């Protein structure tokens, strides 16, 4: 089956999406392609090039986002290859499931490095020099309502904090405030920085998890395409005066 064709656009934007081989990242890439953007996928998964071919992405790069020099070099290469970089979506993520008692330093470091440190230095590479020299750009960081409520899922009697572990919740809280901090720094250069905080979403990362969504105002799991729609808004012209915000896509989960 041939890849879907994007709408004709004489001046397509260039977008880079990390963690785009599957799940939410893939859905975001598909939406941006449908909106007429030239999208490059970054992911550690060996299937990233297959995903790119299937959805009609402009290119794909296999990269470990926790290798900061490699990550930043890949971003610079994409901007050089396409002559600009208009949109960066940081969606790469890992989520440890250990209880607080069982939490290991290795899991803590992995989740912080993937969900927060990589995000910071990907934004740095996108802004300096590319978006700053252009005088425009959109930075969109995928956070989580875990960063708002301290983890998604019921607390069990053994003291576990739900399906989302301590490192994940901490990293996602950091991602929200990192986004606010960056927004203050880059606004004068025509760049916006915003976060999207998904709630329980049907994706490979959520497989087998128990979230207790029956207590939410909208009592169901969300879909990756619903997160992608929020990203498309923040990447598009209608959000030109929106920066430093965190848009929840959670069915009201934080209200439950």
C-alpha positions in Angstrom: 0.0 0.0 0.0 1.4 3.4 -0.9 1.9 6.1 1.7 -0.8 8.7 2.1 -0.3 11.9 0.2 -0.1 15.2 2.0 -2.0 18.3 0.8 -0.2 20.5 -1.7 1.7 23.2 0.1 4.2 25.4 -1.8 6.0 26.4 1.4 5.7 23.3 3.7 7.0 23.6 7.3 9.7 21.2 8.5 8.8 19.3 11.6 10.8 16.9 13.7 9.1 14.4 16.1 11.0 12.3 18.6 9.6 9.0 19.8 7.7 8.7 16.5 8.0 5.0 15.6 4.7 4.1 17.2 1.9 5.2 19.5 1.3 8.9 20.3 4.5 10.0 18.4 3.4 8.2 15.3 -0.1 9.8 15.5 1.4 13.2 15.9 3.6 12.7 12.8 0.7 11.4 10.8 -1.4 14.5 11.7 1.4 17.0 10.8 1.9 15.2 7.5 -1.9 15.4 6.9 -1.6 19.1 7.6 1.0 19.5 4.8 4.2 19.5 6.8 7.5 17.7 5.9 8.0 15.5 9.0 11.2 13.7 10.1 10.9 10.9 12.7 13.4 10.3 15.4 13.3 7.1 17.5 15.6 4.5 19.0 13.4 1.7 17.6 14.7 -0.1 14.5 11.2 0.1 13.0 11.4 3.9 12.7 12.3 3.9 9.0 9.5 1.4 8.3 7.1 3.7 10.1 8.3 6.7 8.1 7.8 4.9 4.8 4.3 3.7 5.8 3.0 7.1 6.8 4.8 9.2 4.2 7.3 11.0 6.4 10.1 13.0 4.7 12.8 11.1 6.5 13.6 9.1 9.6 16.7 8.9 11.9 17.4 6.2 14.4 18.8 7.8 17.5 19.0 7.3 21.2 17.7 10.6 22.6 19.6 10.0 25.9 22.8 10.3 23.9 22.8 14.1 23.9 25.6 14.8 21.4 24.0 12.3 19.0 20.6 13.8 19.5 21.7 17.4 18.9 23.8 16.4 15.9 20.7 14.7 14.4 18.6 17.8 14.9 21.2 20.0 13.3 21.5 17.6 10.4 17.8 17.7 9.8 17.7 21.5 9.9 20.6 21.6 7.5 19.1 19.0 5.1 15.8 20.8 4.8 17.1 24.3 5.1 15.0 25.1 8.3 13.3 23.7 11.3 9.8 25.0 12.1 8.4 22.5 14.6 10.0 20.3 17.2 7.8 17.8 19.1 9.4 16.0 22.0 7.5 12.8 22.4 10.2 10.2 23.3 9.5 8.6 26.6 10.0 5.7 29.0 7.9 4.9 32.1 9.1 2.8 34.9 6.4 0.9 36.9 8.2 0.1 40.1 6.8 0.9 43.5 8.7 3.5 45.6 10.1 0.6 47.7 11.4 -1.2 44.5 12.5 1.9 42.6 16.1 1.5 41.4 18.7 4.2 40.5 18.8 2.8 37.0 15.1 3.2 36.4 15.2 6.7 37.9 18.0 7.8 35.7 16.6 6.3 32.6 13.2 8.0 33.0 14.7 11.4 33.9 17.2 11.2 31.0 14.6 10.2 28.4 11.6 12.3 29.5 13.3 15.5 30.7 17.0 15.8 29.9 16.6 14.8 26.3 13.7 17.3 26.0 15.8 20.2 27.3 18.7 19.6 25.0 16.5 18.9 21.9 14.9 22.2 22.4 18.3 23.8 22.8 19.5 22.4 19.5 16.3 23.4 17.7 16.5 27.0 18.9 20.2 27.6 18.6 20.8 28.5 15.9 17.9 27.4 13.7 14.7 28.8 15.1 16.4 31.9 16.5 17.9 32.8 13.2 14.6 32.1 11.4 12.7 34.3 13.9 10.1 31.7 14.3 9.5 28.2 15.6 7.2 25.9 17.6 8.5 23.8 20.5 5.9 21.3 21.7 6.7 19.0 24.6 4.7 16.0 25.5 4.3 15.9 29.3 1.6 13.9 31.2 -1.1 14.5 33.8 1.2 12.3 35.9 3.3 15.5 36.2 0.2 17.2 37.7 -1.2 14.6 40.0 1.8 12.5 40.9 1.1 9.5 38.8 -1.7 7.9 36.9 -3.6 5.0 38.4 -5.0 3.8 41.7 -2.8 3.7 44.8 -2.7 0.2 46.2 -2.4 -0.8 49.9 1.2 -1.8 49.4 2.0 1.9 48.8 2.6 1.8 45.1 1.9 5.1 43.4 -0.1 3.7 40.5 1.0 2.6 37.1 3.2 5.7 36.5 6.3 5.4 38.6 8.0 8.1 40.7 10.7 8.9 38.1 8.1 9.3 35.3 5.9 11.6 37.3 8.8 13.7 38.5 10.2 14.0 34.9 6.8 15.0 33.5 6.4 17.6 36.2 9.8 18.9 35.2 8.8 18.9 31.6 5.9 21.2 32.3 8.0 23.7 34.1 10.9 23.4 31.7 8.4 24.4 28.9 7.3 27.5 30.9 11.0 28.4 31.5 11.9 28.1 27.8 8.8 30.1 26.8 10.1 33.0 28.8 13.4 32.8 27.0 12.4 32.4 23.4 9.3 34.5 22.9 11.2 37.6 21.7 12.6 35.5 18.9 9.2 34.6 17.5 9.3 31.1 19.1 6.5 29.6 21.2 6.9 26.8 23.7 4.0 24.7 25.0 3.3 21.4 26.6 0.6 18.8 26.0 -0.4 16.6 29.0 -2.1 13.5 27.9 -4.1 11.4 30.4 -4.7 7.7 29.9 -4.2 7.1 26.2 -4.6 3.8 24.3 -1.0 3.2 23.2 1.8 0.6 23.4 3.1 2.3 26.6 -0.3 1.9 28.3 -0.7 -1.8 27.4 -1.9 -3.8 30.3 -2.2 -0.8 32.7 -5.1 -0.1 35.0 -5.9 3.6 35.1 -9.3 3.8 36.8 -10.8 5.9 34.0 -14.3 5.0 35.0 -14.1 7.8 37.6 -13.2 10.5 35.0 -15.8 12.9 33.6 -15.2 11.3 30.2 -15.0 7.7 31.4 -12.8 6.1 28.6 -9.2 6.0 27.4 -8.2 8.7 25.0 -6.8 8.0 21.5 -3.4 9.0 20.1 -5.2 11.0 17.4 -6.8 13.2 20.1 -3.3 14.1 21.5 -2.1 14.7 17.9 -5.0 17.2 17.4 -3.8 19.2 20.4 -0.3 19.2 19.0 -1.6 20.3 15.6 -3.3 23.3 17.2 -0.1 24.4 19.0 1.9 23.9 15.8 -0.6 25.9 13.7 -1.3 29.6 13.1 -4.3 29.8 15.5 -2.0 29.4 18.5 0.4 32.2 17.6 -0.3 34.1 20.8 -0.2 30.9 23.0 3.0 30.1 24.8 4.1 28.7 28.2 0.9 26.8 28.6 0.1 23.1 29.2 -2.9 21.7 27.4 -4.6 18.7 29.1 -5.9 16.0 26.8 -7.2 13.8 29.6 -11.0 13.5 29.6 -11.0 15.5 32.8 -8.8 12.9 34.6 -7.2 15.5 36.8 -10.7 16.5 38.1 -11.7 12.9 39.2 
